[in-house]
Amino acid sequence: MTATTPLSDAVRATVTHLRAEVADLHAELVRNGLVVWTAGNVSARVPGADLMVAKPSGVPYAELDADAMVLTDLHGRLVEGDRTPSSDAAAAAYVLRHVPDVGGVVHTHSTYATAWAARREPIPCVLTMTADEFGGEIPVGPFALIGDDSIGRGIVATLAVSRSRAVLMAGHGPFTVGRDARDALKAAVMLEDVARSTHIARQLGEPVPIDPDDAARLFDRYQNVYGQHDDQGDPR
């Protein structure tokens, strides 16, 4: 455990809330068929502090309640908790440290998206859902070993030149980001859906790409107009 100053009451309340939310989101990974065994993880930034709520390493999903979640700094080092953080904690922390607009990171080994990652091939933007959620093709990031921030570096570098909120890390699998952890989870669910649909389409023939200008317009509408909005005008 790293040394840290005591958390303020406000930050402590946020951490308590996020522990419960992140535990629930791990259950959503299972419910949506995006993970097997103990693979995959959800990480959430703690607003107002350089901290992250993350999954512990190698713990079965059935045991992932709020108390099981760990608190780390934005280098993936344990701050609170009785278990070792996920092997992807340093990668997720790197993303949160370097991309302030990102509040959550999700990693899965979902079948179809991982198959595209195994081929090291971007998922082309041939569906409006791909344009809506990802703004164009879903890019491939570099191969990187697990355990340090190398994966995070690859994610950040890949997203720096793409509108996508998903990266297919070569030879590994998908990582998604969002305004918060729930938003990143939604991207992971939609990623697997378009990965599957695009794969099936290619069995029937060559899918026709959506014009990039149309993809940009679809992305803007979905991200800024579609759905209900809160008092600040942000989509909910």
FIZA-672966 format. One record per atom (N, C-alpha, C): residue in one letter; x, y, z. Coordinates in pm, whole numbers, padded with zeros to 5 digits, always signed. Layout:
% FIZA-672966
AXYZ ...
% end
This chain:
% FIZA-672966
M+00085-00120+00000 M+00000+00000+00000 M+00089+00124+00000 T+00057+00219-00085 T+00135+00342-00090 T+00086+00440+00015 A+00175+00525+00061 A+00136+00627+00158 A+00050+00731+00089 T-00050+00779+00161 T-00138+00879+00104 T-00197+00962+00215 T-00236+01084+00183 T-00302+01168+00281 T-00445+01118+00300 P-00502+01140+00418 P-00641+01096+00441 P-00736+01159+00339 L-00836+01082+00300 L-00934+01131+00204 L-01032+01225+00272 S-01071+01331+00201 S-01175+01419+00254 S-01308+01343+00259 D-01402+01397+00334 D-01533+01332+00345 D-01599+01321+00207 A-01584+01425+00124 A-01647+01424-00008 A-01585+01316-00096 V-01452+01306-00096 V-01386+01205-00178 V-01418+01066-00124 R-01421+01052+00009 R-01455+00922+00067 R-01594+00878+00024 A-01689+00969+00022 A-01825+00935-00022 A-01825+00894-00169 T-01746+00963-00251 T-01737+00927-00393 T-01677+00789-00410 V-01572+00758-00336 V-01508+00626-00344 V-01607+00518-00305 T-01683+00540-00199 T-01782+00441-00155 T-01885+00416-00265 H-01932+00524-00328 H-02027+00510-00438 H-01965+00433-00555 L-01842+00469-00591 L-01778+00406-00706 L-01747+00258-00681 R-01713+00223-00558 R-01690+00081-00528 R-01815-00001-00563 A-01931+00048-00522 A-02056-00024-00550 A-02086-00023-00699 E-02067+00091-00764 E-02098+00101-00907 E-02004+00012-00990 V-01876+00015-00961 V-01781-00066-01037 V-01807-00215-01015 A-01845-00253-00895 A-01883-00393-00871 A-02002-00432-00958 D-02102-00345-00964 D-02221-00372-01047 D-02184-00380-01195 L-02091-00297-01239 L-02053-00297-01380 L-01977-00425-01417 H-01902-00481-01323 H-01840-00610-01351 H-01945-00719-01372 A-02054-00711-01296 A-02163-00806-01319 A-02224-00787-01457 E-02226-00662-01507 E-02277-00636-01642 E-02186-00697-01749 L-02056-00700-01724 L-01966-00768-01818 L-02007-00914-01836 V-02037-00979-01725 V-02079-01120-01730 V-02214-01131-01798 R-02309-01046-01760 R-02444-01054-01814 R-02446-01034-01965 N-02355-00953-02016 N-02348-00927-02160 N-02255-01022-02234 G-02202-01121-02165 G-02119-01222-02229 G-01987-01170-02282 L-01929-01070-02215 L-01807-01008-02264 L-01680-01065-02202 V-01693-01150-02099 V-01577-01204-02028 V-01599-01350-01993 V-01489-01419-01964 V-01494-01555-01909 V-01398-01562-01790 W-01428-01654-01701 W-01345-01682-01583 W-01316-01552-01508 T-01189-01513-01492 T-01160-01388-01421 T-01106-01280-01515 A-01112-01304-01646 A-01059-01208-01742 A-01145-01081-01747 G-01082-00971-01787 G-01155-00846-01805 G-01159-00762-01678 N-01188-00634-01694 N-01191-00546-01578 N-01254-00412-01614 V-01302-00344-01511 V-01357-00209-01519 V-01280-00122-01420 S-01239-00003-01464 S-01170+00092-01376 S-01239+00227-01387 A-01248+00298-01274 A-01319+00427-01270 A-01235+00533-01202 R-01224+00647-01267 R-01157+00762-01204 R-01238+00810-01084 V-01169+00853-00979 V-01233+00918-00865 V-01225+01069-00889 P-01337+01133-00924 P-01332+01278-00947 P-01283+01353-00823 G-01199+01452-00846 G-01150+01532-00735 G-01029+01474-00665 A-00976+01364-00717 A-00857+01303-00656 A-00783+01224-00763 D-00652+01211-00746 D-00573+01132-00841 D-00578+00985-00801 L-00700+00931-00807 L-00725+00795-00761 L-00816+00723-00860 M-00819+00591-00847 M-00898+00505-00936 M-00951+00386-00857 V-01077+00353-00880 V-01135+00230-00825 V-01121+00122-00931 A-01066+00007-00891 A-01033-00096-00989 A-01067-00235-00936 K-01063-00331-01026 K-01087-00472-00995 K-00961-00534-00933 P-00978-00622-00836 P-00862-00697-00787 P-00825-00808-00885 S-00701-00849-00881 S-00650-00947-00977 S-00695-01089-00943 G-00745-01160-01047 G-00769-01303-01035 G-00882-01344-00943 V-00975-01254-00914 V-01086-01285-00824 V-01209-01321-00908 P-01278-01433-00879 P-01397-01470-00956 P-01503-01361-00953 Y-01576-01349-01063 Y-01677-01244-01073 Y-01784-01256-00965 A-01815-01377-00923 A-01918-01395-00820 A-01876-01332-00687 E-01748-01308-00668 E-01698-01252-00543 E-01671-01102-00552 L-01704-01041-00664 L-01671-00900-00684 L-01782-00809-00633 D-01788-00796-00500 D-01880-00699-00443 D-01805-00569-00417 A-01874-00471-00360 A-01812-00339-00339 A-01688-00349-00252 D-01691-00433-00149 D-01577-00444-00058 D-01454-00504-00125 A-01475-00579-00234 A-01362-00643-00302 A-01286-00545-00390 M-01349-00434-00429 M-01282-00338-00517 M-01163-00274-00446 V-01060-00239-00523 V-00941-00177-00465 V-00931-00032-00511 L-00863+00047-00432 L-00838+00187-00464 L-00690+00202-00494 T-00658+00260-00610 T-00519+00280-00649 T-00494+00427-00680 D-00367+00461-00692 D-00334+00593-00745 D-00334+00585-00897 L-00298+00693-00964 L-00303+00693-01110 L-00173+00642-01173 H-00104+00557-01096 H+00003+00475-01149 H-00030+00327-01126 G-00151+00300-01078 G-00194+00163-01054 G-00143+00103-00925 R-00089+00185-00837 R-00035+00136-00709 R-00143+00136-00602 L-00147+00030-00523 L-00252+00013-00423 L-00249+00123-00319 V-00366+00181-00295 V-00383+00281-00190 V-00469+00224-00077 E-00577+00158-00112 E-00664+00091-00014 E-00713-00040-00070 G-00724-00139+00017 G-00778-00268-00023 G-00688-00380+00025 D-00744-00501+00029 D-00672-00616+00080 D-00617-00705-00031 R-00639-00666-00157 R-00598-00752-00268 R-00511-00675-00367 T-00437-00751-00445 T-00354-00693-00550 T-00442-00639-00662 P-00415-00519-00713 P-00496-00466-00823 P-00482-00551-00949 S-00579-00538-01037 S-00579-00605-01166 S-00446-00586-01239 S-00408-00686-01319 S-00285-00675-01397 S-00294-00563-01500 D-00414-00515-01529 D-00432-00403-01622 D-00444-00269-01550 A-00425-00267-01417 A-00445-00143-01343 A-00348-00034-01388 A-00222-00070-01410 A-00125+00031-01453 A-00161+00088-01589 A-00215+00003-01677 A-00255+00049-01810 A-00373+00145-01801 A-00476+00107-01724 A-00593+00193-01708 A-00553+00325-01642 A-00466+00316-01540 A-00423+00437-01471 A-00347+00530-01565 Y-00267+00473-01654 Y-00194+00555-01752 Y-00292+00633-01840 V-00398+00565-01885 V-00498+00633-01967 V-00563+00747-01889 L-00604+00721-01767 L-00670+00825-01686 L-00574+00940-01657 R-00447+00908-01639 R-00348+01010-01607 R-00321+01102-01725 H-00330+01048-01846 H-00291+01124-01965 H-00408+01176-02047 V-00530+01128-02019 V-00647+01175-02094 V-00752+01223-01993 P-00749+01350-01956 P-00836+01399-01848 P-00985+01381-01874 D-01027+01379-02002 D-01169+01366-02032 D-01221+01224-02010 V-01132+01128-01996 V-01173+00990-01974 V-01194+00966-01825 G-01311+00908-01792 G-01341+00878-01653 G-01350+00730-01623 G-01348+00647-01728 G-01356+00503-01707 G-01290+00427-01820 V-01233+00312-01785 V-01168+00225-01882 V-01219+00083-01861 V-01255+00016-01970 V-01305-00122-01963 V-01221-00208-02057 H-01185-00325-02008 H-01115-00424-02091 H-01193-00554-02089 T-01216-00611-02207 T-01282-00741-02216 T-01202-00831-02310 H-01242-00957-02314 H-01193-01050-02415 H-01313-01099-02496 S-01406-01010-02525 S-01527-01049-02598 S-01490-01112-02731 T-01564-01215-02769 T-01520-01307-02875 T-01491-01239-03008 Y-01586-01165-03061 Y-01569-01110-03196 Y-01470-00995-03199 A-01477-00905-03103 A-01380-00795-03100 A-01238-00848-03081 T-01223-00951-02998 T-01092-01010-02977 T-01042-01080-03103 A-01134-01139-03180 A-01094-01202-03305 A-01037-01099-03403 W-01099-00981-03410 W-01044-00875-03495 W-00905-00833-03443 A-00890-00827-03310 A-00760-00791-03253 A-00655-00897-03287 A-00696-01023-03290 A-00604-01131-03325 A-00557-01119-03469 R-00645-01069-03557 R-00608-01047-03697 R-00531-00916-03715 R-00530-00833-03609 R-00466-00701-03614 R-00525-00619-03729 E-00657-00624-03734 E-00730-00557-03842 E-00834-00463-03784 P-00836-00336-03825 P-00940-00244-03778 P-01078-00293-03820 I-01179-00260-03740 I-01317-00289-03778 I-01366-00173-03863 P-01399-00197-03991 P-01437-00086-04078 P-01572-00025-04037 C-01590+00100-04071 C-01715+00169-04039 C-01814+00143-04152 V-01888+00034-04140 V-01986-00004-04242 V-02128-00002-04187 L-02143+00033-04059 L-02274+00036-03994 L-02294+00170-03924 T-02419+00215-03922 T-02445+00342-03853 T-02411+00332-03705 M-02427+00214-03645 M-02393+00201-03503 M-02244+00222-03481 T-02162+00178-03574 T-02018+00202-03563 T-01989+00351-03570 A-02055+00420-03664 A-02037+00565-03675 A-02088+00636-03551 D-02205+00597-03503 D-02266+00661-03385 D-02173+00657-03264 E-02125+00539-03233 E-02052+00520-03108 E-01903+00549-03122 F-01847+00520-03240 F-01701+00525-03253 F-01651+00627-03356 G-01741+00685-03435 G-01705+00793-03524 G-01629+00753-03649 G-01615+00624-03673 G-01540+00575-03788 G-01489+00436-03759 E-01387+00394-03831 E-01335+00260-03807 E-01276+00250-03666 I-01277+00128-03614 I-01225+00103-03480 I-01080+00057-03496 P-00985+00134-03444 P-00844+00111-03477 P-00780-00002-03397 V-00666-00047-03449 V-00584-00146-03382 V-00467-00075-03314 G-00444-00109-03187 G-00328-00058-03116 G-00213-00157-03121 P-00094-00116-03081 P+00024-00202-03091 P+00020-00318-02993 F+00093-00423-03026 F+00109-00531-02929 F+00190-00481-02810 A+00148-00517-02690 A+00219-00475-02569 A+00204-00583-02463 L+00307-00602-02384 L+00303-00701-02278 L+00218-00651-02162 I+00159-00745-02088 I+00070-00716-01976 I+00153-00696-01850 G+00109-00604-01762 G+00168-00594-01631 G+00223-00457-01595 D+00253-00375-01697 D+00297-00238-01668 D+00210-00143-01749 D+00258-00021-01775 D+00174+00076-01844 D+00189+00072-01996 S+00255-00032-02051 S+00277-00039-02196 S+00145-00040-02273 I+00048-00114-02224 I-00082-00118-02291 I-00147+00020-02286 G-00139+00085-02173 G-00194+00220-02162 G-00131+00316-02260 R+00000+00305-02277 R+00069+00390-02373 R+00017+00366-02515 G-00004+00239-02548 G-00057+00207-02680 G-00198+00259-02701 I-00281+00250-02597 I-00419+00300-02605 I-00419+00450-02629 V-00342+00522-02549 V-00340+00669-02559 V-00288+00713-02695 A-00181+00650-02742 A-00125+00688-02872 A-00222+00660-02985 T-00295+00549-02976 T-00390+00514-03082 T-00510+00607-03081 L-00564+00637-02965 L-00681+00724-02957 L-00648+00870-02990 A-00521+00907-02980 A-00482+01045-03010 A-00505+01081-03156 V-00515+00981-03243 V-00535+01007-03385 V-00666+00944-03435 S-00761+00926-03343 S-00889+00864-03379 S-01000+00921-03292 R-01123+00926-03347 R-01240+00962-03267 R-01289+00846-03184 S-01241+00726-03215 S-01294+00604-03153 S-01279+00606-03003 R-01375+00541-02937 R-01365+00519-02792 R-01328+00374-02763 A-01280+00304-02866 A-01236+00166-02851 A-01106+00145-02926 V-01021+00061-02871 V-00895+00022-02935 V-00887-00130-02928 L-00853-00192-03041 L-00827-00335-03044 L-00677-00354-03026 M-00634-00388-02905 M-00491-00404-02882 M-00446-00535-02947 A-00349-00524-03037 A-00307-00636-03121 A-00268-00758-03038 G-00322-00874-03079 G-00290-00998-03012 G-00342-01009-02870 H-00431-00918-02831 H-00479-00915-02692 H-00631-00905-02687 G-00683-00787-02713 G-00827-00769-02707 G-00867-00624-02697 P-00997-00598-02678 P-01046-00460-02680 P-01037-00387-02547 F-01009-00259-02557 F-01019-00165-02445 F-01110-00052-02490 T-01199-00009-02402 T-01288+00103-02433 T-01277+00208-02323 V-01306+00333-02361 V-01301+00444-02266 V-01433+00519-02272 G-01460+00597-02167 G-01582+00676-02165 G-01574+00790-02066 R-01679+00873-02064 R-01685+00984-01968 R-01676+00932-01825 D-01732+00814-01803 D-01723+00747-01674 D-01721+00597-01704 A-01717+00516-01599 A-01704+00371-01619 A-01825+00312-01689 R-01944+00362-01657 R-02064+00309-01723 R-02064+00341-01872 D-02018+00459-01907 D-02010+00498-02048 D-01909+00409-02122 A-01798+00377-02057 A-01699+00288-02117 A-01754+00147-02134 L-01836+00103-02038 L-01899-00029-02050 L-01996-00033-02167 K-02074+00074-02184 K-02166+00080-02298 K-02088+00067-02428 A-01973+00135-02437 A-01891+00125-02558 A-01844-00018-02580 A-01811-00090-02472 A-01766-00229-02485 A-01877-00319-02536 V-01999-00296-02489 V-02114-00375-02536 V-02139-00348-02683 M-02140-00221-02722 M-02165-00186-02862 M-02051-00231-02952 L-01928-00228-02902 L-01815-00276-02980 L-01832-00422-03018 E-01868-00505-02922 E-01885-00648-02954 E-01997-00669-03054 D-02103-00589-03045 D-02215-00603-03138 D-02172-00570-03281 V-02101-00458-03300 V-02061-00422-03436 V-01949-00514-03487 A-01865-00564-03397 A-01762-00660-03439 A-01826-00787-03493 R-01930-00832-03425 R-02000-00954-03470 R-02074-00930-03600 S-02149-00821-03608 S-02228-00793-03728 S-02139-00772-03850 T-02027-00702-03831 T-01938-00677-03944 T-01871-00806-03989 H-01836-00891-03895 H-01779-01021-03931 H-01878-01103-04014 I-02003-01106-03970 I-02105-01184-04043 I-02126-01124-04182 A-02129-00991-04190 A-02147-00927-04321 A-02036-00968-04417 R-01915-00980-04366 R-01803-01016-04454 R-01812-01161-04502 Q-01887-01244-04433 Q-01906-01380-04482 Q-01998-01381-04605 L-02077-01277-04619 L-02172-01268-04730 L-02117-01190-04849 G-02012-01114-04827 G-01956-01031-04933 G-01876-00919-04870 E-01831-00825-04950 E-01751-00714-04897 E-01843-00602-04852 P-01846-00569-04721 P-01933-00460-04674 P-01891-00326-04734 V-01989-00238-04751 V-01964-00107-04812 V-01940-00003-04701 P-01824+00061-04699 P-01797+00161-04595 P-01891+00281-04603 I-01921+00338-04488 I-01996+00463-04482 I-01900+00577-04512 D-01946+00674-04593 D-01863+00790-04626 D-01816+00858-04496 P-01688+00893-04486 P-01637+00953-04361 P-01711+01079-04318 D-01756+01160-04413 D-01832+01280-04374 D-01965+01242-04312 D-02030+01140-04367 D-02155+01092-04308 D-02130+01031-04170 A-02020+00958-04158 A-01986+00900-04028 A-01965+01009-03924 A-01901+01117-03963 A-01878+01228-03870 A-02010+01292-03827 R-02102+01308-03922 R-02233+01366-03888 R-02313+01274-03797 L-02310+01145-03825 L-02379+01049-03740 L-02322+01051-03599 F-02190+01057-03590 F-02123+01060-03459 F-02164+01184-03380 D-02163+01298-03445 D-02200+01423-03377 D-02344+01418-03328 R-02434+01368-03411 R-02574+01361-03371 R-02592+01266-03253 Y-02532+01150-03261 Y-02552+01051-03155 Y-02490+01097-03022 Q-02373+01159-03030 Q-02304+01199-02908 Q-02364+01325-02846 N-02425+01412-02928 N-02465+01543-02877 N-02615+01573-02883 V-02690+01495-02959 V-02832+01523-02977 V-02920+01408-02930 Y-02884+01287-02964 Y-02964+01168-02937 Y-02990+01151-02788 G-03110+01104-02753 G-03141+01067-02615 G-03182+01184-02530 Q-03190+01158-02399 Q-03227+01259-02301 Q-03101+01333-02257 H-03118+01452-02201 H-03005+01534-02161 H-03026+01585-02019 D-02913+01603-01949 D-02923+01657-01813 D-02930+01809-01817 D-02926+01871-01701 D-02945+02017-01694 D-02832+02093-01763 Q-02715+02030-01782 Q-02603+02093-01851 Q-02603+02064-02000 G-02704+01991-02048 G-02714+01960-02188 G-02637+01837-02231 D-02576+01766-02135 D-02500+01646-02168 D-02593+01527-02185 P-02568+01441-02286 P-02652+01322-02305 P-02647+01232-02184 R-02762+01166-02157 R-02767+01072-02046 R-02790+00933-02100 
% end
